[in-house]
Each structure stands twice: as structure tokens, then as C-alpha cells.
Amino acid sequence: IRMVISDVIIVAIITGCFMLANTYLSKEHKSKRSRISKLDKSLYYIELDKICFNIRNALKCDGVYIAYFHNGGNFINGISMDKYSVVGEDYSPNLNSYKAIYKDKLVNNFPYLFHNLIVANRHCITSTKDYSFHDKMYRDELNNRNINSAYTYLIKDPVKKTPLGFVSLEYIQKVTLNETDERFIWKYQNDIANILNMGK
């Protein structure tokens, strides 16, 4: 009987050790996976910054940024808030970081901008001086940052065709983009969409 009891105790101790080791290794694995996930996300944002740099360099913009649509809680009546945040950028020394300015911003702040994005896939302002109607708040926002021309293009999921975000190009001087310029921007559409999807 003593032999049986001691065997049971030994088995129990060994089993307990295995369970503790398994729990420890499982936590370590989750922690490592979490660290890798955070690293992956930072790499996605670096890739978005590189795309902004390439567009700015090719089209001689003063600033380029990529924003991502996301939810942001609910209004008091229960309706969900639609927001966006900038996740990629490149800009000249004359401008400030877009990521600092546009974080958790309500879409309805600039209704005509986002309406045109959804309806026409783009919103173009050749000159804020000629843009004296509709989205006054957006025009004022551009003027406050000394931006004269702004071109914004919708980014859609390549498969679902749902809006994911947008890319915006800004110029301090008045600049008119042509079809070749737009084709250059559109060629990044799927790359940006895929990165935004991976960064979820």
C-alpha cells in the first residue's frame, strides 16, 4: 500500500510539473506572438510611409497621407461613429505630421469630401480660393495649413470593393493633376488596401 501511495504521489508531482511547464510555455508563446503581431503592424505602417514617400517624390507634392476608416464608439442615440485615422505619411519641412492632426477624426466633419469619395472615388480641389462652396470646414482646414490644392482618392478592398480608407495629396502652390498623375496614384490602390487589411 505504501508503495502504491508513493507511486501515486510521484505521478501527481510529475503531472503537476508538466501542467505548470505547459502553462508557462503557453503564456510565453502568446506573449511572443503578441510581440510579433505588434512588430508586424509597425512594419505595415513603415510600408505605408514608403508608399507616401514614393507618391510625394514622383508627383512633387508637399504632403501625402494615407488614412484608414474605423469605428469610434457610439453617439448618445446608439448610432455608431464613423472615424478615420492617418496611418501613413510623408511631408515637406513646411508641413506638420498628419498622424498628429488626424487621429480618431469623425467622418462627418467633412461631409462633402467623404460623399464625393464614396460616389466618385475622388475629391479634388485645384485651388481653395475657387472652392468657396459646400465643405467650408475642409477648405478652412486646408487654408489654416497653407494648402492650396488637395487631391483625395478612395482606397477599396480589392475583393469586397468596400471602402477601407483614402490617400490624400496636398500642395502649397496651386497644382493641377492630369490623367497620368491619377493613374500613377491608382496603381498603389491594391498595395495600400492589402496593407490596411493586414494591419487590422
N, C-alpha and C positions, 0 to 999 in steps of 0.2 A: 504493500500500500504506500509506504514511504517513497518507494521507487517511482510509483505511478504519479504521486503528488509532485515530486521533484521534477519529473518529466513534463508534467502539465505547466509547472511554474516556468521552466526553461522555454517551453514552446510559447507561453504567454509573453515572456520577456522578448524573445526573438520577434514575435509577431508585432509587439508594441514598437520595437526598434524599426522594423520595416515600415510600419504605418507613419511613424514620425519622420523617417527619411523621405518617404513618398510625399508627405505633406510639405516638407521643406523644399524638395526638388520641384514640386508643382508650383509653389509660390515663386521660386526662383525663375521658373520657366515663364510664368505670367509676367513677372517684373521685367524679364529680359525682352519678352515680346512687346510689352508696353514701351520700353526704351527704343526698340527697333521701330515701332509704329511712329513714335514722335520724331525719330530721325528721318524716317521716310517722308513724313509730312514736311519737314524743313527742306528736304531735297526737292519736293514738289514746288514749294514756294521759290526756291532758287531757280528752278527751270522756268517758272512764270516770269521772274525778274529778267532772265536771259532773253525770253521772247520779247518783253517790253524793250529791252536794250536794242535788239535787232530791228524792231519796227522803228524805234526812235532814230537809230543810226541811218536806216535806209530812207526814211521819209522826212528826215531833218526836223522832227518835232521838238518842242521844248519839253514836253512831258507825255508819257504813255502810262496808263494803268489798266489793270485787269481786276474786275470786281466779280464777286460771287453772290448769288441770291441765296438767302437763308431765312428761316423763321426767327421771330424775335419776341415770343410771348404773345399775350392777347390783350386787346383793348378791354375796357370795363364791361362792354356788352358781349364779350366772348369771342368776337371776331379776331382771327389771328392777324398778327402784324407781319407784313412782308418787308424784309430788310435786305440790305446788301452791305458787304464789306470789301475793301480793296485787299487783294492777296498777292498782287504782283505790281511792280512799278519800276520806272526809270525816268529820271527827270534832270533838267539842267540846273546849274547852281542858282539860277534866278527863281526857282520854284522850291516849294517845301514838299515834304513827304505826303503822298496821298494816303498812305496807310494810317497816318496820324489824323488826317482830316475825315476820311470816310470809313468809319468803323461803326457797325450797327446802325446805319442810317435808314430811315423809313423811305420806302419807295415813293410814297405819296407826297414827299417833299417836292419832287419834280415830276408832276403828273404827265405833262406833255412829252417830256423826254422818254419816259417809260412806255407811254401809249404808242409813240412812234416806233420804239424798239420792237414792241410786240406786233404791231400792224405792218411795219415796213422794213423791219430788221435793222434799221439805222436811224440816227437822228443827227443831222448835220447843221452846224451853224458856221457859215462862212465868215460872218462878222457880227459881233454882239451889237455893234452900232445899228445894224439893219434889223436886228432881232428885237423889235420893240413890242411884240405881241405875246400872248399866251404865258409861257413859263417865265414870268418876271423873276421869280426867286432863283431859277437856274441862271438866268442872264446876270443877275446881280452877283451870284456866287462866282461866276467867271470873271466879271469885272473887278471884283474885290481881289482876285488873284492875278489881275492884269493879263487875262487870257482874252484874245480877240477871236480866234477861230477854234472850234471844237467839233470833233467827229467821233460819234459813238456807234459801235456795231454790236449787235446781239450775238451771243455765243449759245448755240443749241447743242443738246445731246445728239451725237451723230446717229443714234439708233431710234431713240424715243421722240426726237425732234422737239423736246420740251426745253424752255429757256433755262440756262444754267447761270448765266452771268453776261458780262459785256466787256469789251475793250474800248478804251477811250483815248483819243489822240488830241493833244492841245498845242496851240501855237500862240505865242505872244503877239506876233505880227499877223496880219490878215493873210491867210493861205487858202487856196482852193485846191482840193484833191481831185484828181481825174480818175478815169476808169482803171487805168493801170495801177495807180496807187491803191485803189479799193481791192483789186484782185490780189495785190501783194498782202493786204491785211487778211482777206478771206482765206488765203492759203494756210493761215495759222489756226483757223477755226477748229478743226478736229484735234489738233495738238493741244490747244487750250482746253477744249471740252474734256478730252481724255485725262488731262492732269487734274482738272477740277473734280472729275468723278473719282479719281484715285485718292484725292486729298480729303474725301468725305470722312 
